[in-house]
Structures are given as structure tokens and as C-alpha cells.
Amino acid sequence: RFVDELTALGVEPYVEASAAGVRERVAALIAGRSVFSWDPEWLPYDVGSVLAEAIHGDSPRDRQAGAEIGVTGCDAALAETGTLVLLSGPGRPRAASLLPPIHLAVVRGAELRFGAEEYFRERCGAIASAACCTFVTGPSRTADIELTLTLGVHGPGRVLVVVGPIESA
């Protein structure tokens, strides 16, 4: 259901059966682009190993703002709405999911939940201690008074999600 909801939202989902498959997919999606990423220890499946040239939250603001793609993990993936939940804090800058025109989220299969209630019940302590809790439900969208929809005005206009296996590898 999560993949169906992502697709309906205009997100580009990829499902990989192995940690190696996740890393290969991420490497292909970021190829040739400047990357603003969470610190490697916060990325699942050792994805940080394919982001050697990435800039991080401690990089100069102009470099962060100039990144073409932001790479993050996620704290939950809500199947009911296709929503990603990201908790920010040290090594997990919120800006990595908001500044670049493309957001690539890597989802551990174990982070899939049906809905927000289940996530809130399980992780209320983590949410309370996070610098910020961000919910990402598809690309950024806005419409004017004539109902002309525009993507990417207040955040990424393109969202990619790579879902890995249930076991953490």
C-alpha cells in the first residue's frame, strides 16, 4: 500500500531486496549531482558509503543551498498516506529534505507503519526530544487563486523513495 500511495502522490518509489541493491539504486539516482545529506551514521543500509562527496549540515550555507539532491533516512513511512516522517537533530539536518529541488529518502523496511497513530504511540519520546518532526507527503505543492498547481515552490518538486528490506543490513 505504501508504494501505491507514493505513486498516487507523484513520488518515484523504488523497492530493493537487499542492502547492496539499495546502495546501487542510490548511487544511480545521485550520479552527477551535488548531494546534501544526513551524516552517514544516520543513513540505513550503509548508504553513506556511496555519498563520499556529499555535503552535510556543518557545510557552508551556500553549498547546502546549491545542492541538487538531498539524501535522508526516515524515522517512519506511513502506508495509509504515503507519508515520510523525519526527525531532525545533530547530523540529521532538516534542510537536507527541504532545500534541494530533489529529496531522496531511504526507508528501512522495518520503519513501515500503517498510520500516524501507530508511529506516535511507539515513538512519542523520540518525537518529543527531536529538534523538529517533519512530515513529507509527496512533492511540495501550492496553487494560486486560479487553482494552477505548481510543484517545488516551498520545498522539493521531486521526491524519490528507496525502500529496502525489512532486515537491517
C-alpha positions in Angstrom: 0.0 0.0 0.0 2.9 2.4 0.8 4.2 2.2 -2.8 0.7 2.7 -4.2 0.2 5.8 -2.1 3.6 7.2 -3.1 2.8 6.7 -6.7 -0.6 8.5 -6.4 1.3 11.4 -4.8 3.7 11.7 -7.7 6.6 10.3 -5.7 9.0 7.9 -7.6 9.3 4.7 -5.5 12.0 2.0 -5.8 11.9 -1.2 -3.8 15.1 -3.1 -3.3 15.5 -6.6 -1.9 19.0 -6.2 -0.4 21.2 -3.5 1.2 23.5 -3.8 -1.8 20.6 -3.1 -4.1 19.6 0.0 -2.0 23.2 1.4 -2.3 23.3 0.7 -6.0 20.0 2.4 -6.6 21.0 5.5 -4.5 24.3 5.7 -6.4 22.5 5.6 -9.7 19.9 8.3 -8.6 22.6 10.7 -7.3 25.0 10.2 -10.2 26.5 13.5 -11.4 24.5 15.6 -8.9 25.7 17.6 -5.9 24.4 16.0 -2.7 23.4 17.4 0.7 23.0 14.5 3.1 22.4 13.5 6.6 25.6 12.3 8.2 26.5 8.7 7.2 25.7 7.1 10.6 22.1 8.2 10.3 21.6 6.6 6.9 20.4 3.0 6.7 22.0 0.2 4.6 25.4 1.9 4.7 24.2 4.3 2.1 26.7 6.8 3.4 29.4 4.7 1.6 28.1 5.9 -1.8 27.9 9.6 -0.7 31.7 10.3 -0.4 31.4 13.8 -1.9 28.2 14.8 -0.1 28.0 18.0 1.9 26.5 17.9 5.4 24.8 20.1 7.9 28.1 21.6 9.0 28.9 22.7 5.5 28.7 26.4 4.5 25.1 27.5 3.8 25.8 28.5 0.2 26.9 24.9 -0.5 23.8 23.5 1.2 21.6 25.8 -0.8 23.3 24.9 -4.0 22.9 21.1 -3.7 20.9 19.4 -6.4 19.6 16.5 -4.3 19.1 15.9 -0.6 19.5 12.4 0.8 17.9 11.4 4.1 16.8 8.4 6.0 13.4 8.4 7.6 12.0 7.5 11.0 8.8 6.1 9.8 7.0 5.5 6.5 3.2 5.7 6.8 1.4 3.4 4.4 -2.0 4.9 4.9 -1.0 8.2 3.3 2.4 7.6 1.7 4.0 10.0 4.3 7.6 10.0 5.4 8.4 11.1 9.0 11.8 12.7 9.6 13.1 13.7 13.0 15.9 16.3 12.8 18.8 16.8 15.1 22.6 16.7 15.2 23.8 15.0 11.9 20.2 15.0 10.6 19.6 18.5 9.2 16.0 19.3 8.3 17.4 21.4 5.4 18.6 18.2 3.6 14.9 17.3 2.9 13.8 20.9 2.1 16.5 22.9 0.3 17.4 20.8 -2.7 14.9 20.6 -5.6 15.0 16.8 -5.3 14.6 14.8 -2.0 15.7 11.2 -1.9 14.6 9.3 1.2 16.0 5.9 2.1 13.4 3.8 4.0 14.3 0.8 6.1 11.6 -1.8 5.6 11.4 -2.1 9.4 10.2 1.6 9.6 6.9 0.9 7.7 3.8 1.6 9.8 0.2 1.7 8.8 -0.6 5.2 10.1 0.5 8.1 12.3 -1.3 6.8 15.4 0.9 3.7 15.5 4.1 5.8 15.0 3.1 8.3 17.7 2.3 5.6 20.2 5.7 3.8 19.6 8.0 6.8 19.3 6.5 9.6 21.4 9.8 10.0 23.3 11.9 10.4 20.2 9.4 12.9 18.7 9.5 15.0 21.9 13.3 15.1 22.0 13.8 15.8 18.3 14.7 19.3 17.1 11.9 19.1 14.6 9.4 16.5 13.3 8.8 16.8 9.5 6.1 15.0 7.6 6.7 14.7 3.9 3.7 13.7 1.8 4.8 14.0 -1.8 6.5 16.9 -3.6 5.9 20.4 -2.4 2.7 21.8 -3.9 1.0 25.1 -4.0 -1.8 26.6 -6.0 -2.8 30.2 -6.8 -6.3 31.7 -6.7 -7.0 30.3 -10.2 -6.1 26.8 -8.9 -3.0 26.5 -11.0 -0.9 23.8 -9.3 2.8 24.5 -9.0 5.4 22.0 -7.7 8.5 22.8 -5.8 7.9 26.3 -4.7 8.2 25.8 -0.9 10.4 22.6 -1.0 11.5 19.8 -3.4 9.4 19.5 -6.5 10.6 15.9 -6.9 10.6 13.2 -4.2 12.3 9.8 -4.7 11.9 7.0 -2.1 14.1 3.9 -2.0 12.6 1.2 0.3 15.0 -1.5 1.5 14.4 -4.9 3.0 12.9 -5.5 6.5 16.2 -6.8 8.0 18.7 -4.0 8.7 21.8 -4.7 6.8 
